[in-house]
């Protein structure tokens, strides 16, 4: 912007998160590095999500929600990566 250029479209059209959902987005981003990479990309394992929730001291409802949201985001991410 300082140079007078427009923002890239991925920034201009970035989705906004509803209040409270950043917990799950940040969890997903933190767990991205836990993937096993070999012949292909692996999903984020259930037990790693569980461990993450314990370390973050999340209650049972937040933990259930974390599993749901991580699974949903991971599914979309895996589908996107399989197209490459």
N, C-alpha and C positions, 0 to 999 in steps of 0.2 A: 504494500500500500504506500510506503514511503517513496518508492520509486515510481509511483503513478500507475502501477499495474493493477488489474482487477484480481480479486481473490480467485483461486482455482474453484471450479464448479463444485468439487467435492466438499469444499469448505462452505461455499455459499449455500449449498443445498443440504448441509449436514442436518441429520435428524436431531430433534431435541428430546431430552428424556423427561418424563414426568417425575415430579419430586419423589424421592425415595428409591428410584430405580438405579441410581448411580452406584449403590451398594453392589448390585448384581453385575453391572457393567465392569466395575473395578475388579470384582472377583474374577470375572471372565478374563480380563486383561492380565491379572496376576497369574492365573493358571495356564495361560497360553504357553508359557515356557516349559510346562510339565509334559508336553506332548512327546511321544516317542516317534522319532523319524527314522525310517529305514527304507523299505521298498515303497512306502507311501506314508501319508500322515495319519497319525492315530487320533482317536477322540480323547477328550479329557476324561480320565477315569473317575468313576463314582467315588472310590475311596479317597482320592485326592481332594475332591470337592468336600467330602465329609471332614477330612483333616483340616482343610482350610477354614471351614465353619467353626470347628472346635477352637482353632487358634485365634479366630476373631471373636470368640465367645458369643456366637449367635444363638438365639433361643431356637426351640423346635420349629416354630412357624417360619422363622427366617431361614433356617436350614432347609426345610422343605421347599421354600420359595427359591433358594439359591440353587438347589438341584434342578428345579424346573427351568429357571431362567438360563443357567449354564447349559443345560441340555438343549434348549431351544436355540440359543446363540451358536452353540457348537455344531448343531445340525446344519444350520445355514452356512456356517464357515466351512464345514467339510464339503458341502455341496458346491460352494463357490470354488474351493481349491481343486475339486475333482474336474472342473471344467477347464483348468489351466493345462 
